Amino acid sequence: MSPSPPAVSVRGLVKRYGRTTAVDGLDLELPAASVLALLGPNGAGKTTTVEVCEGFVVADAGEVRVLGVDPAGAPDALRARIGVMPQGGGAYPGVHAGEMLRVVAACAAHPLDVGWLSEVLGLDTCGRTPYKRLSGGQQQRLALACAVVGRPELVFLDEPTAGMDPQGRRLVWDLISALRRDGVAVLLTTHLMEEAEALADDVVIVDHGRVVAHGTPAALTAGEQHDRYEQGQQHLLAVAQREAQLGTGLRGQHPARRPRAGTRGERAGDEPTLRRRVHRGRHARSSRPVSSRNTSSRLRRATCTSSASAPCSAHHEVITDRTVGSIRPCTT
C-alpha cells in the first residue's frame, strides 16, 4: 500500500512585502492525521506561511500543495475541506457568539452539533453575548469552534491558545488531540515550547522566514540538533521577556502617563492648579479621574464567564471521550 500524500507540502516558499522578505525559502511537510507546530518569535514568518497555505496570500516563489491542490485563489472544493482559525478572530463585532457559530455551521454540508460543540468549549453560557464583549479567551474558543464545526480534514490554527487561562488552554489541547485521533491534520503556530512539545508530532522552528530546526520534539531536545534547539528556546525566551517589559515594566515611563504641566503631580509642594484658579476668581471644572471612567465602563461591559457553569474535569471527560469521534471528516 502506497503511503498517503501529505496534507500540506511546502517547498521553497518565498513571500515579500515590498523590500521585506517575510518568508525566505521555507520548507515543511504535514502528514495526514498528525499535528505540526510552527514555532518562532513575532515576525518570524509563521502567520504569512499559514496564510499562503490557506489561500489568503499568493506566494512569490515556491510550490505549495494543500490536500493535493494549489491553494492560490482557494478553490471552493478546497474551502469545504479545511478549517481556519485566524489570529485576529474574524467574527463580526456585534454578532452574538451563538449566532456566529450557527452561521458558520450552516455553510457546511455535514456540520457538528452546535450545542454540543459550544458545551465542550465552554461557550454555552455566553451564546447571547456580543462578540466584542467576550473575553479574549472566549473569542479564541469561538474562533476554534468555527474552524472545526464543518468537520474539516485539515485545520489551520494560528496561535489557538493566545490569551487563554490554563483551564481554557487545557480544553483546546484536548480538542486538538481528539482531532488527531480522528484523522484530522492540524497545522498550528505558537510561541509556547511546552504547547509544541505536548501536542505536536513534528516541530518546525522558524526565524526570519527560514527554518532553523526541524524534527520531533524528542529529536530536537536530544542529539545533533540539541544546541540549535536550545538556541531557539533562549531566543524565544528573550523575546517574551522583552515584550513583557514593554508591556508592564515601562508603564510608569510612558509619555501618556506623565503628569502634564500645571497639574498637581508636576512638582512636590506645588500649590494645586484648581486652588490657584479659585484664588484668582476663575471657575475651574474638575474632571473625573480616568480610573472612575474605566471602572464604570467595565461594569457596563460585564461579560459572562465561560467556565463557571461546569468544573474543568467535566469538560475533560466530554472532550476525551471517544464520542469526540464525531469530529471525524465526513466521507459521504
Beta strands, then each sheet from edge to edge (+ up, - down):
strand 1: 8-17
strand 2: 20-30
strand 3: 35-39
strand 4: 61-66
strand 5: 82-85
strand 6: 154-158
strand 7: 185-190
strand 8: 202-207
strand 9: 210-215
sheet 1: 2+ 1- 4+
sheet 2: 5+ 6+ 7+ 3+ 8+ 9-
end
